Amino acid sequence: MRKQLAHTYEDIISVENLLEAWKEFVKGKRDKRDVQEFSLHLMDNILSLHSDLKNKTYMHGGYQAFNICDPKPRNIHKAIVRDRLLHHAIYRILYPFFDKTFIADSYSCRINKGTHKAMDRFRSFTYKVGQNHTKTYWILKCDIKKFFASINHQILKEILSSYIPDKNILWLLDRVIDSFETRPGIGLPLGNLTSQLLVNIYMNGFDQYVKRKLGVKYYIRYADDFVILAENKKQLERLLLLIRVFLFEELALALHPDKVFIKTLASGVDFLGWVHFSDHRVLRTATKRRMLKRIKDNPEPDTINSYLGLLKWGNSFKLKETIKFSQL
């Protein structure tokens, strides 16, 4: 039997939890107009939200849509402050429980994880499976097509109900999940904090399947990107067939047809924005071009320093020099 969440609905909606959630939510946002307006009558707004949740009259509001590039174009949907505060309150209670159910090599949107830890883990795997690069090995790289936009609400709700016995928590999560859709009953918004947790919960069954059922030792997933390393190419081809079936039948997801490949590290493996080789990694060409264009359009010190911080994670001496030279 799966572990069950011990927390109750009251733990989420309590005024104390909402106040703590506000402290976390407001960090770095105090200069935002909508946040300032909400904070002018903070206690009244929190008590009103608490009352609606307690009486179960709460309704999730709409979203403001806008586009970003990080580095590829993404459509972000931002909820109103009241709803985003609630997302933090939910996250505070659910994340610690669900994080313990995830595999160690799931790296997206988790405390003490992230892209740099994932890339370091990938490098350590290449040394292990290739015995310090003395043996030939193969890497299966996959990308899930339209990941957030393809999450099936009903499947997600069934997964959540297998962990959460409190029907009121499930009612609240239904309100959040059903507040957005790309088509009927499908899709989660990229802008929600809860979405980051919910997609990890959604994919946890797949992670467990790959690790436990298929017995894959060298597997890393970051959101919709994942890699598997093995000594045998035929083994990866067989795994790919099983993976496609599981994703489609269990999670209603599909792999991106143009972003699936099996290759050796010698030819360069594109993973998490970097192209990895046996002894170094370089920034993806498209990312490099986009970075230089942004610096040209906005040569502010903060922009340049943020990119220089990113580049320290790979072999990019020439690119660093190009950026520094642009400041002169």
C-alpha positions, 0 to 999 in steps of 0.5 A: 500500500502506498504511503498516505498523506497525514496532513488534513485540509485544515492544515492547508487552509489555516490562517497560520499556514496562509500567513507563512505562505504569504511570507514565502510568496512575497519574496522578490515581489514586493514591488509588483503592483498587484502584490502591493494592492493585496498587501494593503489589506493583507489580513482582510484578504487572508481572512476572506480567503480562509473563510471561502476555503473553510466554507468551500465556496472558494473558486479559482480565478482566471489567468493572465497569459504572456510569453517568455524565452527561457531559452525556448519560447514558452506560454506562461499563465499567471494567476491572481495574487489570491490564488498564487498565495493559495498555491504556496499554502498547498505547496508548503504542506504537500511538497515535503510528503511527495518529495520523499516518494520521488526517485533520487534522479528526478531533478526538476523543481526540487530542493537541493536538485536542479539543472546543475546537479542533474548535469553533474549526475549525468557526467558521473554516470558517463564515467561509470557506464563507460568505465572512465570512457574506456568502453563504448556506451550509448545514451537514449535521450527523450523529450515529452511532447508538449509536456505541461499542455498534455497533462490529463486531469483525470489521470492526475486526480486518480494518482493524487487520490491514491496518496491523499485520503482527505476528500477536502484536500482532493476537492481543493486540488480539483479546483486548482487543476480544473482552473486551466486547460489547453483543451477539455480536461487537459493541461496545466499552466506553466506559471503555477507553483503547484504545477511544478509539484503536480507534474512531478507527482504525475511522472513519478509512476513513470520514474518508478516504472523505469527504475523498478520494473525495467531495472534501469540503473542509469536514468535521469529526468528533468521535467520533460527531458530524460536520459538513459545510459547503457552499454548496449544499443539494442537494449536501449531500442527495446527500452524505448518501445516499452517507454512509449507504450507506458507513457501513452497507456498510463499517462496519455503522453507522447515523446517528441518525434524530433527529440528522441535519439540514441547516440554515443557521447563522442558525437555530443549529447544535447541535454539541459541546454548543453551539448555534452562530450566525454571530457567537456560540455559546451552551450547549445548553439541556439542558446548561445546565439539567443544569449548574444542577441539578448546581451546586444539588445540589453547590455545591462550589468545584471543581464551580463553577470547572470549569463557569465554565471551560467557559463561557469558550468561548462567549457565556454572560455571564448564565449565568456571573452566575447561577452566581456569584450562587448562591455568595453 
